[in-house]
Amino acid sequence: MKVTVRSISLIKALLGRDDLGVDVPAGTTVDGLLTRLIDIGGQELASYFALPKEESAYAPLRVMVNGRDIAALAGRGTVLGEGDDVLIFIPIAGG
């Protein structure tokens, strides 16, 4: 099945584009998609995609599926469906 991955900021720079159609097997979770994106974009993405409890010096990754934050769904275990729109970004804050 195919999902659309959109990214902004640093994740966009690492993937080399802001929109990307990704083929994944049926039943793929957000976590599985992130692993697939590391295959596509390179190992440097792994540091940014690490879970907060893992060794990561980077801000927490935010993922939205069809406009809904995965924190309100099943987290990284959220199962993706054909045609889903996935937005991946690292929040920026400042004053």
N, CA and C atoms as a LAMMPS dump frame, in Angstrom:
ITEM: TIMESTEP
0
ITEM: NUMBER OF ATOMS
285
ITEM: BOX BOUNDS ff ff ff
-5.0000000000000000e+02 5.0000000000000000e+02
-5.0000000000000000e+02 5.0000000000000000e+02
-5.0000000000000000e+02 5.0000000000000000e+02
ITEM: ATOMS id mol type element x y z
1 1 1 N 0.853 -1.173 0
2 1 2 C 0 0 0
3 1 3 C 0.895 1.23 0
4 2 1 N 0.328 2.348 -0.375
5 2 2 C 1.103 3.578 -0.459
6 2 3 C 0.563 4.602 0.53
7 3 1 N 1.483 5.248 1.254
8 3 2 C 1.138 6.365 2.127
9 3 3 C 1.946 7.574 1.672
10 4 1 N 1.437 8.752 1.968
11 4 2 C 2.15 9.98 1.644
12 4 3 C 2.793 10.511 2.912
13 5 1 N 4.086 10.743 2.838
14 5 2 C 4.82 11.299 3.973
15 5 3 C 5.159 12.742 3.633
16 6 1 N 4.738 13.635 4.507
17 6 2 C 5.094 15.045 4.378
18 6 3 C 6.004 15.389 5.549
19 7 1 N 6.958 16.246 5.286
20 7 2 C 7.88 16.633 6.352
21 7 3 C 8.219 18.107 6.201
22 8 1 N 8.641 18.704 7.295
23 8 2 C 9.048 20.103 7.277
24 8 3 C 10.355 20.225 8.041
25 9 1 N 11.012 21.351 7.834
26 9 2 C 12.194 21.69 8.601
27 9 3 C 13.316 20.672 8.416
28 10 1 N 13.915 20.265 9.505
29 10 2 C 15.082 19.384 9.463
30 10 3 C 14.773 18.026 8.844
31 11 1 N 13.645 17.449 9.159
32 11 2 C 13.293 16.14 8.6
33 11 3 C 13.164 16.255 7.08
34 12 1 N 12.59 17.34 6.61
35 12 2 C 12.494 17.586 5.166
36 12 3 C 13.89 17.634 4.55
37 13 1 N 14.807 18.331 5.198
38 13 2 C 16.173 18.438 4.678
39 13 3 C 16.855 17.068 4.624
40 14 1 N 16.652 16.253 5.64
41 14 2 C 17.289 14.936 5.672
42 14 3 C 16.692 13.983 4.639
43 15 1 N 15.388 14.099 4.399
44 15 2 C 14.747 13.252 3.387
45 15 3 C 14.975 13.786 1.972
46 16 1 N 15.322 15.068 1.878
47 16 2 C 15.603 15.657 0.581
48 16 3 C 14.379 16.113 -0.188
49 17 1 N 13.224 16.072 0.436
50 17 2 C 11.982 16.528 -0.203
51 17 3 C 10.911 16.686 0.867
52 18 1 N 9.864 17.426 0.535
53 18 2 C 8.809 17.631 1.538
54 18 3 C 7.651 16.654 1.396
55 19 1 N 7.447 16.087 0.211
56 19 2 C 6.405 15.074 0
57 19 3 C 7.042 13.829 -0.589
58 20 1 N 6.64 12.685 -0.063
59 20 2 C 7.232 11.428 -0.5
60 20 3 C 6.175 10.338 -0.446
61 21 1 N 5.947 9.658 -1.567
62 21 2 C 5.065 8.496 -1.574
63 21 3 C 5.874 7.278 -1.174
64 22 1 N 5.426 6.56 -0.164
65 22 2 C 6.181 5.414 0.353
66 22 3 C 5.317 4.159 0.269
67 23 1 N 5.861 3.129 -0.348
68 23 2 C 5.189 1.831 -0.394
69 23 3 C 5.56 1.041 0.854
70 24 1 N 4.551 0.581 1.57
71 24 2 C 4.75 -0.235 2.772
72 24 3 C 3.752 -1.388 2.738
73 25 1 N 4.059 -2.48 3.422
74 25 2 C 3.105 -3.595 3.471
75 25 3 C 1.845 -3.222 4.255
76 26 1 N 0.734 -3.843 3.914
77 26 2 C -0.503 -3.652 4.673
78 26 3 C -0.24 -3.992 6.135
79 27 1 N -0.825 -3.23 7.036
80 27 2 C -0.639 -3.466 8.463
81 27 3 C 0.568 -2.762 9.053
82 28 1 N 1.284 -1.988 8.242
83 28 2 C 2.46 -1.271 8.739
84 28 3 C 2.04 -0.228 9.769
85 29 1 N 2.823 -0.135 10.833
86 29 2 C 2.586 0.86 11.88
87 29 3 C 3.432 2.101 11.614
88 30 1 N 3.186 3.148 12.38
89 30 2 C 4.014 4.349 12.295
90 30 3 C 5.467 3.982 12.553
91 31 1 N 5.721 3.133 13.531
92 31 2 C 7.091 2.724 13.83
93 31 3 C 7.73 2.037 12.622
94 32 1 N 6.98 1.184 11.952
95 32 2 C 7.486 0.525 10.751
96 32 3 C 7.769 1.512 9.636
97 33 1 N 6.924 2.532 9.507
98 33 2 C 7.153 3.57 8.505
99 33 3 C 8.427 4.342 8.817
100 34 1 N 8.648 4.672 10.083
101 34 2 C 9.869 5.391 10.456
102 34 3 C 11.104 4.569 10.105
103 35 1 N 11.041 3.27 10.337
104 35 2 C 12.157 2.387 9.965
105 35 3 C 12.372 2.419 8.456
106 36 1 N 11.295 2.38 7.699
107 36 2 C 11.385 2.439 6.23
108 36 3 C 11.992 3.763 5.783
109 37 1 N 11.643 4.852 6.449
110 37 2 C 12.196 6.159 6.092
111 37 3 C 13.69 6.239 6.375
112 38 1 N 14.156 5.556 7.406
113 38 2 C 15.597 5.491 7.661
114 38 3 C 16.283 4.785 6.499
115 39 1 N 15.659 3.724 5.982
116 39 2 C 16.205 3.036 4.804
117 39 3 C 16.297 3.984 3.612
118 40 1 N 15.305 4.836 3.452
119 40 2 C 15.256 5.758 2.314
120 40 3 C 16.186 6.95 2.511
121 41 1 N 16.126 7.568 3.695
122 41 2 C 16.822 8.826 3.929
123 41 3 C 18.19 8.724 4.562
124 42 1 N 18.534 7.573 5.076
125 42 2 C 19.846 7.404 5.67
126 42 3 C 19.82 7.275 7.183
127 43 1 N 20.887 6.731 7.695
128 43 2 C 21.001 6.41 9.115
129 43 3 C 20.926 7.636 10.026
130 44 1 N 21.255 8.813 9.506
131 44 2 C 21.195 10.017 10.344
132 44 3 C 19.783 10.248 10.888
133 45 1 N 18.779 9.819 10.153
134 45 2 C 17.401 9.963 10.627
135 45 3 C 17.142 9.164 11.899
136 46 1 N 17.862 8.08 12.11
137 46 2 C 17.634 7.214 13.273
138 46 3 C 17.747 7.995 14.581
139 47 1 N 18.675 8.92 14.661
140 47 2 C 18.84 9.716 15.883
141 47 3 C 17.625 10.586 16.151
142 48 1 N 17.037 11.101 15.094
143 48 2 C 15.868 11.969 15.247
144 48 3 C 14.594 11.17 15.487
145 49 1 N 14.568 9.928 15.021
146 49 2 C 13.389 9.087 15.173
147 49 3 C 13.422 8.258 16.451
148 50 1 N 14.502 8.374 17.242
149 50 2 C 14.637 7.585 18.469
150 50 3 C 13.529 7.928 19.462
151 51 1 N 13.099 6.934 20.198
152 51 2 C 12.123 7.16 21.264
153 51 3 C 12.758 8.018 22.352
154 52 1 N 11.987 8.832 23.059
155 52 2 C 12.547 9.705 24.087
156 52 3 C 13.368 8.975 25.143
157 53 1 N 13.016 7.728 25.476
158 53 2 C 13.758 6.998 26.505
159 53 3 C 15.113 6.506 26.001
160 54 1 N 15.304 6.526 24.672
161 54 2 C 16.569 6.088 24.103
162 54 3 C 17.557 7.243 24.112
163 55 1 N 18.791 6.936 23.804
164 55 2 C 19.826 7.955 23.742
165 55 3 C 19.569 8.862 22.547
166 56 1 N 19.051 10.03 22.803
167 56 2 C 18.792 10.99 21.743
168 56 3 C 18.936 12.387 22.315
169 57 1 N 19.765 13.181 21.676
170 57 2 C 19.96 14.555 22.121
171 57 3 C 19.002 15.501 21.41
172 58 1 N 18.09 14.947 20.653
173 58 2 C 17.22 15.757 19.821
174 58 3 C 15.831 15.902 20.433
175 59 1 N 15.144 16.939 19.983
176 59 2 C 13.774 17.187 20.444
177 59 3 C 12.871 16.037 20.032
178 60 1 N 11.806 15.824 20.766
179 60 2 C 10.902 14.722 20.435
180 60 3 C 10.263 14.909 19.065
181 61 1 N 10.178 13.836 18.36
182 61 2 C 9.572 13.81 17.037
183 61 3 C 8.058 13.867 17.167
184 62 1 N 7.405 14.595 16.287
185 62 2 C 5.943 14.634 16.254
186 62 3 C 5.487 13.992 14.957
187 63 1 N 4.46 13.176 15.061
188 63 2 C 3.901 12.501 13.89
189 63 3 C 2.388 12.678 13.922
190 64 1 N 1.845 13.088 12.792
191 64 2 C 0.402 13.246 12.641
192 64 3 C -0.041 12.331 11.5
193 65 1 N -1.126 11.606 11.717
194 65 2 C -1.697 10.755 10.674
195 65 3 C -3.072 11.312 10.338
196 66 1 N -3.226 11.711 9.1
197 66 2 C -4.49 12.304 8.645
198 66 3 C -4.943 13.44 9.562
199 67 1 N -3.973 14.265 9.983
200 67 2 C -4.276 15.434 10.797
201 67 3 C -4.419 15.185 12.282
202 68 1 N -4.24 13.941 12.723
203 68 2 C -4.368 13.626 14.155
204 68 3 C -3.016 13.21 14.718
205 69 1 N -2.661 13.79 15.847
206 69 2 C -1.413 13.443 16.518
207 69 3 C -1.481 11.981 16.947
208 70 1 N -0.406 11.23 16.697
209 70 2 C -0.429 9.809 17.059
210 70 3 C -0.524 9.61 18.563
211 71 1 N -0.211 10.653 19.349
212 71 2 C -0.362 10.554 20.808
213 71 3 C -1.827 10.343 21.18
214 72 1 N -2.747 10.815 20.329
215 72 2 C -4.177 10.639 20.578
216 72 3 C -4.698 9.354 19.931
217 73 1 N -3.839 8.653 19.239
218 73 2 C -4.207 7.39 18.594
219 73 3 C -3.525 6.262 19.354
220 74 1 N -2.754 5.44 18.68
221 74 2 C -2.056 4.329 19.344
222 74 3 C -0.547 4.548 19.354
223 75 1 N -0.133 5.82 19.349
224 75 2 C 1.291 6.118 19.357
225 75 3 C 1.98 5.543 18.129
226 76 1 N 3.203 5.096 18.318
227 76 2 C 3.958 4.523 17.2
228 76 3 C 3.385 3.192 16.737
229 77 1 N 2.456 2.653 17.494
230 77 2 C 1.779 1.423 17.104
231 77 3 C 0.553 1.673 16.233
232 78 1 N 0.285 2.93 15.897
233 78 2 C -0.845 3.271 15.03
234 78 3 C -0.677 2.586 13.68
235 79 1 N -1.683 1.821 13.295
236 79 2 C -1.635 1.103 12.014
237 79 3 C -2.05 2.056 10.901
238 80 1 N -1.248 2.077 9.848
239 80 2 C -1.515 2.945 8.709
240 80 3 C -2.397 2.247 7.687
241 81 1 N -3.124 3.041 6.934
242 81 2 C -3.985 2.509 5.885
243 81 3 C -3.616 3.091 4.534
244 82 1 N -4.101 2.466 3.498
245 82 2 C -3.869 2.925 2.126
246 82 3 C -4.25 4.397 1.992
247 83 1 N -3.323 5.188 1.438
248 83 2 C -3.595 6.598 1.178
249 83 3 C -3.466 7.52 2.366
250 84 1 N -3.066 6.999 3.525
251 84 2 C -2.912 7.868 4.695
252 84 3 C -1.9 8.973 4.416
253 85 1 N -2.125 10.115 5.054
254 85 2 C -1.241 11.263 4.962
255 85 3 C -0.522 11.386 6.304
256 86 1 N 0.798 11.284 6.285
257 86 2 C 1.595 11.291 7.514
258 86 3 C 2.509 12.512 7.5
259 87 1 N 2.378 13.364 8.503
260 87 2 C 3.235 14.534 8.658
261 87 3 C 4.228 14.245 9.774
262 88 1 N 5.511 14.453 9.483
263 88 2 C 6.575 14.188 10.457
264 88 3 C 7.389 15.464 10.629
265 89 1 N 7.574 15.884 11.891
266 89 2 C 8.34 17.101 12.136
267 89 3 C 8.866 17.128 13.565
268 90 1 N 9.808 18.017 13.784
269 90 2 C 10.331 18.281 15.124
270 90 3 C 9.852 19.683 15.493
271 91 1 N 9.104 19.825 16.594
272 91 2 C 8.587 21.145 16.972
273 91 3 C 9.715 22.141 17.239
274 92 1 N 9.443 23.369 16.899
275 92 2 C 10.406 24.441 17.13
276 92 3 C 9.772 25.416 18.113
277 93 1 N 10.542 25.816 19.113
278 93 2 C 10.049 26.783 20.094
279 93 3 C 11.087 27.881 20.254
280 94 1 N 10.647 28.993 20.651
281 94 2 C 11.584 30.083 20.858
282 94 3 C 10.872 31.293 21.427
283 95 1 N 11.635 32.289 21.665
284 95 2 C 11.031 33.469 22.264
285 95 3 C 11.368 34.715 21.55
